[in-house]
């Protein structure tokens, strides 16, 4: 199967927000967020982060806040305290616990795309005390199925344009990120051969959903009869294989509609739809409105604030 880089028109960014007294009232505040593509062979982390957040692989880092980091594509390594290294693949997320040493980086030959949020507040302290973020399960799979990518998408849509102060809308969207993390599968037991094949299939589709995909060829490559593949994939993700591809394309389409001025034809071409008409029809079937109207409604809501 031909492997190509996944197109992505979103602008890289990261923002850091000043603490506010309102954070105590709401119990949860977003103190940072970002979306960054790290090409293969690039230095890591990117420059210009504040000194208290910058780190090197050799010395690692300790934060006062809690971060959730989703790797949308690529692969790498993550370590925290004395837990040993974890291999990170596309569709995997990991949590950085407050006051715990950690380090992470993409594989030099693969790079990765990272999407992340940092939060603080009394709610975070309560979640930590009640083991919503147990140290034994800091790396989890199933991010797309749990909706973590979509929840972070909503955060980025606001964080890119917000001022440096406290924003309750941003805090509300951060709560959705926490809920998505809680829905993710934290088990680390060894998967069966079929489960391993489904994990590989999900990973492949996450990384290549913008390309033409021959699902029967993918099943054959994984050593699974196509009829078994379809049923097992549905049990694994809740979607039929082609519906899963459409879910990924439409999730990215919403992000591009929200964060860029790209035309429907441009978005369709980037995401593997045969035409702008095909994209518009598929989007309307999924969300009830055509994409151009969805974009206008979103912008009208933002301008009304």
C-alpha positions as CSV (number, residue, x, y, z in Angstrom):
1,X,0.0,0.0,0.0
2,X,1.3,3.4,-0.9
3,X,2.0,5.6,2.1
4,X,2.0,9.4,1.6
5,X,2.1,12.3,4.0
6,X,-1.4,13.4,5.1
7,X,-2.3,16.9,3.9
8,X,-3.2,19.4,6.5
9,X,-3.9,23.1,6.0
10,X,-4.3,24.0,9.7
11,X,-2.0,26.6,11.1
12,X,0.3,25.4,13.9
13,X,0.0,27.4,17.1
14,X,0.3,27.4,20.8
15,X,-1.1,29.8,23.4
16,X,-0.4,30.4,27.1
17,X,-3.1,32.1,29.2
18,X,-2.5,34.1,32.4
19,X,-4.0,32.9,35.6
20,X,-7.2,34.7,36.7
21,X,-9.2,34.9,39.9
22,X,-12.2,33.6,38.0
23,X,-10.4,30.3,37.6
24,X,-11.1,29.7,41.3
25,X,-14.8,30.4,40.8
26,X,-15.2,28.0,37.9
27,X,-12.8,25.4,39.2
28,X,-11.2,24.8,35.8
29,X,-9.1,27.0,33.7
30,X,-7.2,26.5,30.4
31,X,-3.6,27.7,30.9
32,X,-2.3,26.6,27.5
33,X,-3.2,24.8,24.3
34,X,-1.6,24.0,21.0
35,X,-1.6,22.1,17.7
36,X,1.8,21.4,16.1
37,X,3.1,19.3,13.2
38,X,6.6,18.0,13.7
39,X,8.1,16.9,10.4
40,X,10.5,14.0,10.3
41,X,14.1,15.0,11.3
42,X,13.0,18.2,13.1
43,X,14.3,19.3,16.5
44,X,11.9,18.8,19.4
45,X,10.3,20.5,21.1
46,X,9.8,23.6,18.8
47,X,11.3,26.8,20.0
48,X,9.5,29.8,21.7
49,X,7.7,28.0,24.4
50,X,8.1,29.7,27.9
51,X,11.1,28.7,29.9
52,X,9.0,26.8,32.5
53,X,7.5,24.7,29.7
54,X,10.5,24.1,27.5
55,X,12.5,21.0,28.0
56,X,15.1,18.7,26.4
57,X,15.1,14.9,26.1
58,X,18.1,14.7,28.4
59,X,16.7,16.6,31.3
60,X,12.9,16.1,30.9
61,X,10.4,18.4,32.6
62,X,8.1,18.8,35.6
63,X,4.9,20.9,35.3
64,X,2.5,22.3,37.9
65,X,-0.5,21.9,35.6
66,X,-2.1,18.9,33.9
67,X,-1.8,18.3,30.2
68,X,-3.5,15.9,27.8
69,X,-1.6,15.3,24.5
70,X,-3.1,13.5,21.5
71,X,-0.8,12.3,18.7
72,X,-2.9,12.4,15.6
73,X,-0.3,10.9,13.2
74,X,3.2,9.7,13.4
75,X,4.9,7.9,16.3
76,X,7.3,8.4,19.2
77,X,8.2,7.7,22.8
78,X,6.8,8.9,26.2
79,X,8.2,8.4,29.7
80,X,6.9,9.6,33.1
81,X,8.7,9.2,36.4
82,X,9.8,5.6,36.9
83,X,7.2,4.0,34.6
84,X,9.6,3.2,31.7
85,X,9.1,4.2,28.1
86,X,5.8,3.9,26.2
87,X,5.7,3.6,22.4
88,X,3.2,6.2,21.1
89,X,1.3,5.6,17.9
90,X,-1.3,7.6,15.9
91,X,-4.6,7.8,17.8
92,X,-2.9,7.5,21.2
93,X,-3.0,10.1,23.9
94,X,-1.0,10.5,27.1
95,X,-1.5,12.7,30.2
96,X,1.2,14.7,31.9
97,X,0.5,14.7,35.6
98,X,1.3,17.7,37.8
99,X,4.6,17.5,39.7
100,X,5.6,14.3,37.8
101,X,8.8,14.2,35.8
102,X,8.2,13.3,32.1
103,X,9.7,13.5,28.6
104,X,8.5,12.7,25.2
105,X,9.5,13.1,21.5
106,X,8.5,11.9,18.0
107,X,10.6,9.3,16.2
108,X,13.1,11.2,14.0
109,X,12.1,9.2,10.9
110,X,8.4,9.7,11.4
111,X,7.7,13.0,13.1
112,X,4.2,13.5,14.5
113,X,1.2,15.8,14.8
114,X,0.4,16.7,18.4
115,X,-2.8,18.3,19.7
116,X,-2.8,19.3,23.4
117,X,-4.4,21.2,26.2
118,X,-3.2,22.3,29.7
119,X,-5.6,22.9,32.6
120,X,-5.5,23.9,36.3
121,X,-8.0,24.4,39.1
122,X,-9.8,22.8,42.0
123,X,-11.6,20.4,39.7
124,X,-8.3,19.1,38.4
125,X,-7.1,18.5,42.0
126,X,-10.4,16.6,42.7
127,X,-10.0,14.5,39.6
128,X,-6.4,13.6,40.6
129,X,-7.5,12.6,44.2
130,X,-10.3,10.5,42.8
131,X,-8.0,8.7,40.3
132,X,-9.6,10.0,37.1
133,X,-5.9,10.2,36.0
134,X,-4.3,7.1,37.6
135,X,-0.5,6.9,37.2
136,X,-0.9,3.3,36.0
137,X,-2.9,4.5,32.9
138,X,-1.2,7.6,31.6
139,X,-1.2,6.3,28.0
140,X,-4.5,5.4,26.4
141,X,-5.7,4.3,22.9
142,X,-9.1,4.8,21.2
143,X,-8.9,8.6,21.0
144,X,-11.0,9.0,17.9
145,X,-13.7,6.7,19.1
146,X,-13.9,8.5,22.4
147,X,-14.2,11.9,20.6
148,X,-10.9,13.3,22.0
149,X,-9.9,14.7,18.6
150,X,-13.2,16.5,18.2
151,X,-13.1,17.9,21.8
152,X,-9.7,19.3,21.2
153,X,-10.8,20.7,17.9
154,X,-13.3,22.8,19.8
155,X,-10.7,24.0,22.2
156,X,-8.4,25.1,19.3
157,X,-11.1,26.9,17.5
158,X,-11.4,29.2,20.5
159,X,-7.9,29.2,21.9
160,X,-6.4,30.5,18.6
161,X,-8.3,33.8,18.9
162,X,-8.9,34.3,22.6
163,X,-7.3,37.0,24.7
164,X,-4.8,36.0,27.4
165,X,-7.3,36.1,30.3
166,X,-9.8,33.6,31.6
167,X,-12.5,32.4,29.2
168,X,-15.5,30.3,30.6
169,X,-16.3,29.1,27.1
170,X,-12.8,27.6,26.8
171,X,-13.2,26.0,30.2
172,X,-16.4,24.4,29.1
173,X,-14.7,22.9,26.1
174,X,-11.8,21.7,28.3
175,X,-14.3,19.8,30.4
176,X,-15.4,17.9,27.2
177,X,-11.7,17.0,26.7
178,X,-11.5,15.5,30.2
179,X,-14.7,13.5,29.6
180,X,-13.3,12.1,26.3
181,X,-10.2,11.1,28.1
182,X,-12.2,9.2,30.7
183,X,-14.1,7.3,28.0
184,X,-10.8,6.1,26.4
185,X,-9.6,2.5,26.9
186,X,-6.9,2.4,29.5
187,X,-6.3,-1.3,29.4
188,X,-2.8,-2.6,28.7
189,X,-3.4,-6.3,28.4
190,X,-1.9,-8.0,25.4
191,X,-4.4,-8.0,22.5
192,X,-5.4,-11.1,20.6
193,X,-4.3,-11.6,17.0
194,X,-7.7,-10.3,15.7
195,X,-7.6,-7.4,18.2
196,X,-4.0,-6.6,17.1
197,X,-5.2,-6.6,13.4
198,X,-8.0,-4.2,14.3
199,X,-5.6,-1.8,16.1
200,X,-3.3,-1.9,13.0
201,X,-6.3,-1.2,10.7
202,X,-7.5,1.7,12.9
203,X,-4.0,3.2,13.0
204,X,-3.6,2.8,9.2
205,X,-6.9,4.5,8.5
206,X,-6.2,7.3,11.0
207,X,-2.9,8.0,9.1
208,X,-4.2,7.5,5.5
209,X,-7.9,8.4,5.6
210,X,-7.4,11.2,3.0
211,X,-6.2,8.7,0.5
212,X,-8.1,6.1,-1.7
213,X,-8.4,3.1,0.6
214,X,-9.0,-0.5,-0.6
215,X,-10.5,-2.1,2.5
216,X,-10.5,-5.6,1.1
217,X,-6.8,-5.2,0.3
218,X,-6.2,-3.8,3.8
219,X,-7.9,-6.9,5.3
220,X,-5.9,-9.2,3.2
221,X,-2.7,-7.4,4.2
222,X,-3.6,-8.0,7.9
223,X,-4.4,-11.6,7.3
224,X,-8.1,-11.4,8.0
225,X,-11.0,-12.5,5.7
226,X,-12.9,-9.4,4.7
227,X,-16.2,-10.6,6.1
228,X,-14.5,-11.1,9.5
229,X,-12.7,-7.8,9.2
230,X,-15.9,-5.8,8.8
231,X,-17.6,-7.3,11.8
232,X,-14.5,-7.2,14.0
233,X,-13.8,-3.6,13.0
234,X,-17.3,-2.6,13.9
235,X,-17.0,-4.2,17.3
236,X,-13.7,-2.5,17.8
237,X,-14.7,1.1,16.8
238,X,-18.4,1.2,16.6
239,X,-18.2,2.0,12.9
240,X,-18.1,0.0,9.7
241,X,-14.7,0.5,8.1
242,X,-15.8,2.9,5.4
243,X,-18.0,4.8,7.9
244,X,-15.0,5.2,10.0
245,X,-13.1,6.7,7.1
246,X,-15.9,9.2,6.5
247,X,-16.0,10.0,10.2
248,X,-12.3,10.9,10.1
249,X,-12.7,13.0,7.0
250,X,-15.7,14.9,8.3
251,X,-14.1,15.6,11.7
252,X,-11.1,17.1,9.8
253,X,-13.5,18.9,7.5
254,X,-15.2,20.7,10.4
255,X,-11.8,21.7,11.7
256,X,-10.8,23.2,8.3
257,X,-14.2,24.9,7.9
258,X,-13.7,26.5,11.3
259,X,-10.1,27.5,11.1
260,X,-9.6,28.4,7.4
261,X,-11.2,30.2,4.5
262,X,-10.6,27.2,2.2
263,X,-13.3,26.6,-0.4
264,X,-15.4,23.4,-0.4
265,X,-13.6,22.2,-3.5
266,X,-10.2,22.7,-1.8
267,X,-11.3,20.9,1.4
268,X,-12.8,18.1,-0.7
269,X,-9.6,17.6,-2.6
270,X,-7.5,17.6,0.6
271,X,-9.7,15.1,2.4
272,X,-10.3,12.5,-0.4
273,X,-13.8,13.4,-1.5
274,X,-14.3,13.1,-5.3
275,X,-15.8,16.7,-5.6
276,X,-17.1,19.6,-3.6
277,X,-20.6,18.4,-4.3
278,X,-19.8,14.9,-2.9
279,X,-18.3,16.5,0.2
280,X,-21.3,18.8,0.7
281,X,-23.8,16.0,0.3
282,X,-21.9,13.7,2.8
283,X,-21.5,16.6,5.3
284,X,-25.2,17.4,5.1
285,X,-26.2,13.8,5.6
286,X,-24.0,13.6,8.8
287,X,-24.7,17.0,10.4
288,X,-28.1,18.1,8.9
289,X,-26.8,21.3,7.2
290,X,-24.5,21.8,4.2
291,X,-20.9,22.8,5.1
292,X,-21.1,26.4,3.8
293,X,-24.1,27.1,6.1
294,X,-22.4,25.3,9.0
295,X,-19.4,27.6,8.6
296,X,-21.6,30.7,8.5
297,X,-23.5,29.7,11.6
298,X,-20.3,29.1,13.5
299,X,-18.9,32.5,12.5
300,X,-22.1,34.2,13.4
301,X,-22.0,32.6,16.9
302,X,-18.5,33.8,17.4
303,X,-19.2,37.3,16.3
304,X,-22.2,37.5,18.6
305,X,-20.1,36.9,21.7
